[in-house]
Amino acid sequence: MGGGINAYISNGGKVSIQNSSFTECNALYGGGLYARIQSGAKLTIDGLSKFIDCQADENGGGLEVYIHDSSSQFILEDGLIFKGCHSWIGGGVLIYLIDSSHFQVNKVIIENCTADYIGGGMELYTKAGSNEQIFYGTTFTDCRASEECGGLRLIINESYTIKLINISFSNCSTGGVGGGLCCLLSNNCKVDISESCIFSQCNATNGGAIYIQMINSTQTQFIIKDALIIGCQANYSESKDYPTGFGGGIFLSIDKDYDVSSNGLNFKGMKIYNNTASNGGQSLYVIMKKLQEWFGQISL
């Protein structure tokens, strides 16, 4: 594990990786870096570092990191680059947040990273607890996954809040759902998109720019305060065993337990231009029970 570095950091330890290049590193997990951070420890990777053409046979082509407990932190700083990294899941980056741990991404560049399965650019998974995680100024360019989520895949449980601030997805794609961003949401979590986020020229079978699935979610929130979705596509595919070609901009699927009166869906800050879908919903395609009754309460 960890073709370049394998690190276990605990008991308040602090590690900073500065001005380092990980080039053509290979491992089963975490091509460039594999780390576990726990018991109040902190790992920072500075903006002068690079992960170039690193590969993992399983997860995290550039890096795979587990962060445990509320006092532990992992920070990716301004200017950090992941380019040409590849794996099965999480082509560039794979992060696990456990028990209210902290993760922050500041102006990271993720370019031409690919996954043979899901999460071409990055996958973030949360388990147990609650916290606020921030992605600021990060760019996903030319990232791809064969089966699901070309750019960023978020699997958010419990009461976590994920803030995407001034994020861009450009020319990200997948052979399945969610060209730019995939959100699999459950148990009262929140995703907040703000400050000039851009989804441009992304494509998928469903949800060219964004794919959202809410599962067992009575109070889950998905809020778009400021985002441009332009030139994204949802394309029909004969090879899939589910209906395809829906939601050029956004594909939204909500289960029967969602409480629409919570006003958790707010797309008022969304601007959509020149998106296409082979079978329906150029801008937005929604699947939910009692759609006619509930749709009037969704803010657009």
C-alpha positions in Angstrom: 0.0 0.0 0.0 1.3 3.5 -0.9 3.7 3.2 -3.8 5.5 6.4 -2.6 4.6 6.7 1.1 2.7 4.5 3.5 1.9 6.5 6.7 0.1 5.8 9.9 -0.2 9.0 11.9 -1.8 9.1 15.4 -1.7 10.5 18.9 -1.6 14.1 17.9 1.2 13.7 15.4 1.6 16.2 12.6 3.0 15.5 9.2 3.5 17.9 6.3 4.5 16.9 2.8 6.1 19.8 1.1 7.4 20.4 -2.5 7.3 16.7 -3.3 6.7 14.9 -6.6 5.2 11.5 -6.9 5.7 10.3 -10.4 4.7 6.9 -11.9 4.2 5.4 -8.4 2.3 2.1 -8.2 0.5 0.2 -5.5 -2.5 -2.0 -4.8 -4.0 0.8 -2.7 -2.9 4.5 -2.9 -0.6 4.6 -5.9 1.4 7.6 -4.6 0.3 7.8 -1.0 -1.6 5.6 1.5 -2.3 7.0 4.9 -4.4 6.5 8.1 -4.9 9.5 10.3 -6.3 9.1 13.8 -6.3 10.2 17.5 -5.9 13.9 16.8 -3.3 13.6 14.1 -3.0 15.9 11.1 -1.6 15.4 7.5 -1.0 18.4 5.2 0.1 18.2 1.6 1.3 21.6 0.3 0.5 23.2 -3.0 4.0 22.7 -4.5 3.5 18.9 -4.5 2.4 16.8 -7.5 1.0 13.4 -8.2 1.8 12.5 -11.8 0.8 9.3 -13.6 0.4 7.3 -10.4 -1.6 4.1 -10.4 -3.4 1.8 -8.0 -4.8 -1.6 -8.9 -7.7 -1.0 -6.5 -8.4 2.4 -4.9 -6.9 5.9 -5.1 -4.6 6.2 -8.1 -2.9 9.3 -6.6 -3.7 8.7 -2.9 -6.0 6.9 -0.5 -6.5 8.3 3.0 -8.6 7.2 6.0 -9.3 9.9 8.6 -10.7 8.8 11.9 -12.4 10.8 14.8 -13.3 14.4 15.1 -9.9 15.7 16.1 -8.1 14.3 13.1 -7.4 16.4 9.9 -6.3 16.0 6.3 -5.7 19.1 4.2 -4.8 19.5 0.5 -3.5 23.0 -0.1 -3.5 25.5 -2.9 -2.0 24.4 -6.1 -1.6 20.7 -5.4 -1.8 18.8 -8.7 -3.1 15.3 -9.6 -2.5 14.5 -13.2 -2.9 11.3 -15.2 -3.5 9.2 -12.2 -5.5 5.9 -12.6 -7.2 3.2 -10.5 -10.3 1.0 -10.2 -12.1 3.4 -7.8 -11.1 7.0 -7.2 -8.7 7.6 -10.1 -7.0 10.6 -8.6 -8.0 10.6 -4.9 -10.0 8.4 -2.5 -10.9 9.7 0.9 -12.8 8.0 3.8 -14.1 10.3 6.6 -15.0 8.3 9.7 -16.5 9.6 13.0 -16.7 13.3 12.3 -13.2 13.7 11.0 -12.0 16.8 9.0 -11.0 17.1 5.4 -10.4 20.3 3.4 -9.5 20.8 -0.3 -8.2 24.3 -1.3 -7.6 25.1 -5.1 -6.5 21.6 -6.0 -6.1 20.7 -9.7 -7.3 17.3 -10.8 -6.6 16.7 -14.5 -7.0 13.7 -16.8 -7.5 11.2 -13.9 -9.4 8.0 -14.7 -11.1 5.1 -13.0 -12.0 1.8 -14.6 -15.0 1.6 -12.4 -16.2 4.7 -10.4 -15.0 8.2 -9.4 -12.6 9.3 -12.1 -11.3 12.4 -10.4 -12.1 11.8 -6.7 -14.3 9.8 -4.4 -15.2 10.9 -0.9 -17.0 8.6 1.5 -18.3 9.5 4.9 -19.3 7.2 7.7 -20.7 8.0 11.2 -20.8 11.4 12.8 -21.4 14.9 11.5 -19.1 17.6 10.2 -18.7 20.3 7.6 -16.3 19.6 4.7 -15.2 22.2 2.2 -14.0 22.0 -1.4 -12.8 25.4 -2.4 -11.6 26.5 -5.9 -10.8 23.0 -7.0 -10.9 22.0 -10.7 -11.7 18.7 -12.3 -10.7 18.6 -16.0 -10.9 15.8 -18.5 -11.5 13.2 -15.8 -13.4 10.0 -16.7 -14.8 6.8 -15.1 -16.0 3.8 -17.1 -19.1 3.0 -15.0 -20.1 6.0 -12.8 -19.1 9.5 -11.8 -16.5 11.0 -14.1 -15.4 13.9 -11.9 -16.3 13.8 -8.2 -18.3 11.1 -6.4 -19.7 11.9 -3.0 -21.2 9.2 -0.8 -22.5 11.1 2.2 -24.1 9.6 5.3 -25.3 10.8 8.7 -25.4 14.6 9.2 -22.3 15.7 7.1 -22.4 18.9 5.2 -20.4 19.2 2.0 -19.7 22.7 0.6 -18.6 23.0 -3.0 -17.4 26.6 -3.4 -16.1 28.0 -6.8 -15.6 24.4 -8.1 -15.3 23.7 -11.8 -15.9 20.5 -13.8 -14.8 20.7 -17.5 -15.1 17.9 -20.0 -15.6 15.2 -17.4 -17.4 12.0 -18.5 -18.5 8.5 -17.7 -20.0 5.5 -19.4 -22.6 5.5 -16.7 -24.4 8.1 -14.5 -23.0 11.5 -13.4 -20.5 13.1 -15.8 -19.2 15.8 -13.5 -20.6 15.2 -10.0 -22.4 12.2 -8.4 -24.1 12.6 -5.0 -25.4 9.5 -3.2 -27.1 11.0 -0.1 -28.7 9.5 3.0 -29.6 10.2 6.6 -30.1 14.0 6.7 -26.9 15.2 5.1 -26.5 18.4 3.0 -24.7 19.4 -0.2 -24.3 23.2 -0.8 -23.0 24.5 -4.2 -22.1 28.2 -4.3 -19.8 31.0 -5.6 -19.7 30.5 -9.4 -19.4 26.8 -9.7 -19.2 25.6 -13.4 -20.1 22.4 -15.1 -19.0 22.6 -18.7 -19.1 20.0 -21.5 -19.6 17.0 -19.2 -21.5 13.9 -20.3 -23.0 10.7 -19.0 -25.9 8.3 -19.7 -28.0 10.1 -17.1 -27.1 13.4 -15.4 -24.6 14.9 -17.8 -23.4 17.4 -15.2 -24.9 16.2 -11.9 -26.5 12.9 -10.7 -28.2 13.0 -7.4 -29.7 10.0 -5.6 -31.4 10.4 -2.2 -31.9 7.2 -0.2 -33.8 6.9 3.1 -33.6 10.7 3.4 -36.3 12.5 5.3 -34.4 15.8 5.8 -31.6 15.6 3.2 -30.7 18.9 1.5 -29.3 19.7 -1.9 -28.9 23.5 -2.5 -27.6 25.3 -5.5 -26.8 28.9 -4.7 -24.7 29.8 -7.7 -23.8 27.3 -10.5 -23.6 27.4 -14.3 -24.3 24.2 -16.2 -23.5 24.6 -19.9 -23.1 22.2 -22.9 -23.6 19.0 -20.9 -25.1 15.9 -22.3 -27.1 12.8 -21.3 -26.7 10.2 -24.0 -28.7 7.0 -24.7 -26.7 3.8 -24.4 -27.8 0.4 -25.7 -25.4 -1.4 -23.5 -27.0 -0.4 -20.1 -29.8 -2.4 -18.4 -31.5 0.8 -17.1 -33.2 3.6 -19.0 -30.6 6.2 -20.3 -30.5 9.5 -22.0 -32.2 11.6 -19.2 -31.1 14.8 -17.5 -28.6 16.6 -19.6 -28.0 19.1 -16.8 -29.2 17.3 -13.6 -30.7 13.8 -12.9 -32.5 13.7 -9.5 -33.9 10.5 -7.9 -35.6 10.8 -4.6 -37.1 7.8 -2.6 -40.5 7.7 -1.0 -39.3 8.9 2.5 -38.1 12.3 1.4 -39.9 15.2 3.3 -40.4 17.9 0.6 -41.9 20.2 3.3 -38.3 20.5 4.7 -37.5 22.8 1.7 -34.3 20.9 1.3 -34.2 21.1 -2.5 -33.4 24.6 -3.7 -32.1 25.2 -7.3 -32.7 28.9 -7.4 -29.0 29.7 -8.1 -28.8 27.4 -11.1 -28.2 28.7 -14.6 -28.5 26.2 -17.5 -27.7 26.7 -21.1 -27.3 24.5 -24.2 -27.6 21.1 -22.5 -29.0 18.1 -24.3 -30.6 14.8 -23.4 -31.4 12.0 -25.8 -34.7 11.0 -24.2 -35.8 13.7 -21.8 -35.0 16.5 -19.4 -32.4 18.8 -21.1 -32.1 20.8 -18.0 -33.5 18.7 -15.2 -35.0 15.2 -15.0 -36.7 14.1 -11.7 -37.9 10.7 -10.5 -39.9 10.6 -7.3 -43.2 9.2 -6.0 -46.1 11.7 -6.0 -44.1 13.9 -8.3 -47.0 16.1 -9.2 -47.9 16.7 -5.6 -44.3 17.4 -4.5 -42.8 19.2 -7.5 -44.6 22.5 -6.7 -42.7 22.7 -3.4 -39.2 22.4 -5.0 -37.6 25.8 -5.3 -36.3 26.6 -8.9 
